[in-house]
Amino acid sequence: MKLPRRKFLHLATGAAALPAASRIAWAQAYPTRPVRMIVPFAPGGQTDAIARLVAQKLSEHFDRQFYVENMPGAGGNIGMGRAAQSMPDGYTILVVDGTSFVVNPTMYAKVPYDPYKDFDPVTIAASTTQVLTVTPSLPVRTARELADLVKANPGRYSYSSPGLGTSGHLIGELFRMSLGLDLVHVPFPGAGPAVAATIAGHTPISFGSPASTVGQIKDGKLRALAVATQKRLPALPDVPTMAEAGYPHIEANQWVGLLVPAGSPKDIVTSLNREIMRSIALAEIKERLAALGFEPVASTPEDMAKQIKVEVEIWGKVIRAANIKAG
């Protein structure tokens, strides 16, 4: 039986449109099952804490469970590699410390992901910085006085960081190289031990996050000399920025962001971005972020993509110049 041309075209058009319509309906129904949020670090850290804040709000909004799965190891490479290999269906989200995400491809001989090709950005949720601190017994009160002291005593002083390739390590190397200092780096397995070593005077200088240093500074156990950001921290209003201290090129913008495997439905990415931006703007979330030493960002996917590109290049230069290698 031969169909009339108009009837045939109508059926053909409907058939062609079906996959697109199905995809739209599928995205609109998202999620229909629990969504996994991979954190490539151990529980209890800043990335994990922010991931759980976001997961709670996404679960409330979508009325489906968004749950955190911690996959620590190899400086974050294990979890990031697992996320890169996941189905691009919106049911796997990677929550990263931006520093590890952008520096690992340069610092490690081989990584299981490509920061450009394997993921689609969703948003940078929040950002923090690094605080230059010293043990109170050190006879300096400004970053410039510290630089002068180190220059006058080459090789005598050391600084602690939470580990190889962390923000504390990278900003410390930027400080050391740009000022021509003979300063020894001592990595520790986390922020707690690094700060404790400086409090005790074993490593008299430290670069650490606000979350790990503000309480110790207020208790008088550490002396803060500068914050590596463009504006003063509300939690440390009397501590100058590196720019105010005379070193505007020394800046650390550590962020936590969310990505999905490349090729995930754009409607789902848009929906996730919109809801995370709404959640980050809530007063209760801002308050909880501030307690962690973070400021809300909630960027667009396009802005996050640009930030990744810029930071891969910036920190890649620091890593190569300092000859930092891992794994």
N, C-alpha and C positions, 0 to 999 in steps of 0.2 A: 504494500500500500504506500503510495507516494503522498507525503504531506504537502499541503500548500506552503509556498515559499514563506509567507508571513508567519505561519504557525511554526515552521521549522526554525526561523530566525529567533522567534520568541523563546523557544525551548533551548536553543543553543546559547542564547544570551544568558538565560537563567542558569544553565549548567556552568557557564564560565564564571558567573558571579558567585556561585555557591561557596567555593573555597574561601574567597575573601570575606563573605558574609559570615561563614562559620568561624573564621579567625577572629573577626570583630566580636561576635557573640561569645566566643571562648575567652577573649581578653576581658570583656565586660563582666563575665562570671567569675573571674579570677579573684581569689584563689579558691579552688574546689577541694583542696587538701592542705595539710600543713606545709609550711615553707621553711626550709633550712637556711640558717644564717651562719656561714662558716667564719669563725674567728681563728686565724692561724697562730694563736698564742694561747698560753695557759690561762685558766680562769683567774679572775681577781685583778687583772691589769686594767689600764685605762681603756684600751680598745674593747676589751670584754665588757667593761662597765657601760660604755656608751652603746655597744651592740644590744645589751639587755634593755637599756632605756628605750631604744628605737623599736626593738622587738615587742615590748609591752604595748607601745602605742599603735603599732601596725596590727597587732592581734586585736586590740580593742576596736579599731576602725573597720577592719575587714571581717571581723567576727570569725576568724580562722587563726589557728596557732602559728605564730612565727617563733621558732625556737633556735637557740644558739647552740652550735656544735663546735667545741674547741678542738683544734687540730694543731697543736704546737710542734715545733721541731725545725731544725735547720734555718733558724732566723726567720721563720714564717714561710719558707719555701714549700714545705709539705702541704700546708693548708691552701696556699695560693695555687699550687699545682693541681691539687684535687678539685678546686673550684673551676679552674680553667678547663678541666676535662669533663665537667658536668654538663648535662643536657641544657641547652639554651631555651628553657621553657618558662622561666620566671620563678621556678621553685627552688633555686639555689641562689643565694645572695652572698657575696664575699664582703666582709667588713674588715678593712685594713687600717693599720698604722701606715700613713702615707710615706713615712721615711723608709721603712723596710720595702714597701712596694716599689719605690722609685730607685733605691740604691742597690738592691740585691742583684739586678742584672749586670751591674758594673763590678760589684764587690766579689761576687761568686764566679768561679770559672764556668759554671753551668747552672741555669735555673730552669724549672719546669713550666715556665710561662713567659709570654711576651707581653709587656705592659701596654703595648699599643694594639696588638692584634687579637689577643685572647679575651678581652673584656670590653663591655660597654659601660661607661660611667653612669651612675645614678645621681649621686650628690656627694659633696663634702659636707658632712654633718656639722662638724665643729673643729676648732683649731686651738692650739696652745703654743707655748714657746719654751725657751730654756732660761734658767736663771743662773748667773755666775755668782757663786758663793765661795766663801773661804772660812776656815776655822777662825773663831774670834781672836785667837792668840796671834794670828798673823798681823804684822804692823802695817796694814793698808786699809784704806776706806774708800778708794775709788778704783775703777778698772785701770786707769792710767798709772796710779801708784803701784798696782799689782804688776803691770807690764814693766815698769822701771825696776821693780824688785827682782823680777825673774831675769831681766837683762843683766843686772849687776851680779847675778849668781847663776850663771849658766849650768844647766844639768842638775841643779840642787832641788828644784821643786817639781812636784807631780800633780796631775789632776785626775780625778776619778770620773767614771761614766758608768751608766747602767749596762754597758757591754759594747762589743765591737759592732760598728756600723749603726749604733743608735743615734738619735738626735744629739744627745749629750756628747758623744764621741765626735760627730761630724762638726758641731759648732766649736768644740774644743780644738779640733785640728785647724779650722778656719781662723780661730783666734791665734793659735800658735804660728801658723804659716804666714798669715798676713802681717803679723807684727815681728816676724823673725825671731821668735822665742825658742830657746832650748828648754822645752818643757816636756816632761815624760808623761805618757798616757798610761793609766792603770785601769783596765776594764774590770767590772764586777758583774756577777750574775744577777743583775736587777738593780732597781733604784734604791731599795732599802739598804743593801750592803754598801753601795757607793756613797750614799749620804752618811752612813754610820762611820765610814772610814775618814771622811772629812771632819765630822764632828770630833772624832778622836784625834785628829791631827796627823794620821798616818799618810793620807794624801791631802795636803792642806788646801787644795783648790778643787772645786767641783762644778760641773755643769749638770743641772737637773731640772726636771719639770716643776711647775708651780705646785702640783699635787704632792710631790715628794719633798718639797723644800719650804713652802710657806709656813707650815706649822712649826718647823724647826727654827726658822728665822724669827718668828714672833716670840718663841720661847727663849731666844738669845743663844741658841746652840750653834747657829750659823750666822754669818754676816753676809748680807746680800750687797753686791757691788753694782750689778746692772742686769737688766732684762733684755733679751735679744729679740725685741719686737719693736714695731713702729710707734707704739704708744704705751704709756705706763699701765701696769696691771692694777685693777681696782683693789686687789688683795694686798698689793705692795705699793701704795701711792707715793711713798717717799723714796722709792728706788728708781734711779734714772734709767732710761733706755740706753742701749749701746750707742745710738746716734747722739744722745745728749752727753755721753761720756767721751765722744770724739771719734767713735768707730761706726759710722752709719752702714758700712758694708758688712758688718757682722750681724746677721739676722737669721733667726730660726723660726720657720713657720711649720710647726708639726701639726698634722691634721689626721682626723679619722674620717674615712669615706666608705661609701658602699658602691659596689660594682656587681654586674651580672655577667655570665658567660656571653661572649660575642654572638650576636644573632638572636638574642632574646627578643620577644615581641615588643615593638616600640610602644604600643599602647600600655603594656604592663610597666615598662620603664617610666613612662610619663605618669602613670597612676602612682607608682611608688615614690617618685620624686615629689609629686604634689602633696602626698600625705606626710612624707617626712618633713617637708618644708613647713607644713601646717603644725606638725608636732613640735618641731624645734622652736617655733615662735611662742609656744605656750609658756606662761610665767613659771609654772612648776618645773618644766624641763630646763629653762634658763637657769633657775636656781640650783638645780641638781648638777648642771654642767659647770656652773661657777664653783661649786664645792669640789669638783674634780680638777679645777684650774683651767677649764676650757671656756671658750666663747662660742656662741652659736654662729654658724655660717649658712648652711642650707643653700648650696650653690646649684646652678643649673648643670645638666650633664655636659653641656658645651664648655662651660667655665672649668669644670673639673678636668676635662680632657686637656685643656690648655695648661692648667696647673701641673698636670702630670708631665707633660712635654717639657715645660720650663724647668721643673725640678730634676728630671732625669739628666738634663744637660748641666745644670748648676752643680749638683752634688757629684755627678760623674767626674767633673773636673777636679773637685776636692779629693775624691777617692783616688784618682790616678796620681795627682800631685803628691799626696801623702803616702802613696803605695800601700793602701789598705786592702788586704786580701783575706778572704775567708773561704773555707771549704774547698 
